[in-house]
Amino acid sequence: MSAHLSAAPPPSVRVRAPGKVNLALRVGPVGNDGYHPLATIFQAVSLFEEVTATHSMPGSGISLTVSGPQADAVPTDETNLAWRAAALLAERTGLPADVGLHITKGVPVAGGMAGGSADAAAALLACDTLWDAGLPRQELVELAAELGADVPFSLLGHTAVGTGRGDLLTPAMTRGEFHWCFGTQREGLSTPSVFRRFDELAGPSTPDVAPAADDTELMHALRAGDAVALGKALHNDLEAPALDLRPELAAVLEVATDSGALGVVVSGSGPTVAALGRSRQHALALGAAWTAADVVDAVWCATGPAPGTQLITSISR
Ligand code: C5P
């Protein structure tokens, strides 16, 4: 064999997982466990996190690197949700937690689009494949729910109704593609503080959360592929607390509305604002309007629904 040939690369697995927007998000009174019951409709969008899991020497433990937009804002230690996903999978399967993880960010950081949850979902599938653990899908979903309320949806993708903490999912029927533009801010908003402000604003009289089935018009719009009706039905109970914590967001909503967006809503716990366009071109124009008005730090155009967590490549020795 030629001396020039280098050794084969170590086995590695590359997985991608989508970010999401909440088309409707209804929040009930905080429970004793510190969580709020939710009735939500998630849509996965074509902004993806990629996680590569590479074989590492026995005993080397977990290591993590991050690249892509806003990578410097992401922790690379055991507080990272992808790291925790690998550690949890190892613990539950009894396999050694030896893996090199690399995250390529494609979802805005701390923006209410569940980028960290997508990392956890992708790391679960990547390590399950690399370690040949072969956990049934349902067990991966259960581990996902332990890692965070939005992690199971990132595994599932497409469009789904979420109840409980948002982790009990029922797939929703949709037709066609919806064209989104997302306006993001350099400085994120912490999800717990937005929920806390929700409690403060709502006072002790928060009504019980309405079942997502109450979002009948929204579900009809999805089934009909009717973007105009979907735009009118977008709703987020966390929008008021997010605006209260970040009053500048009002201008982001206003610019998109004035530019003819079919609907505008704060995404999840914010501060990302989602605007629904009539077409791909119109979504791009909404982003251009935000940039011209200087009310966002970045714009990201995407379509929904997008598939859930998927294996992209698997290289074995
Ligand atoms: O589940 P996850 O770690 O993503 O949630 C982060 C925080 O957001 C929780 O600790 C809780 O304070 C808040 N949260 C909530 N109700 C939910 C989901 C999250 O109060 N349904």
Residues whose N, C-alpha, C, O or C-beta is under 5 A from the ligand:
A	BS01	C5P	G34 Y35 H36 L38 L147 G148 A149 D150 R165 T191 P192 F195
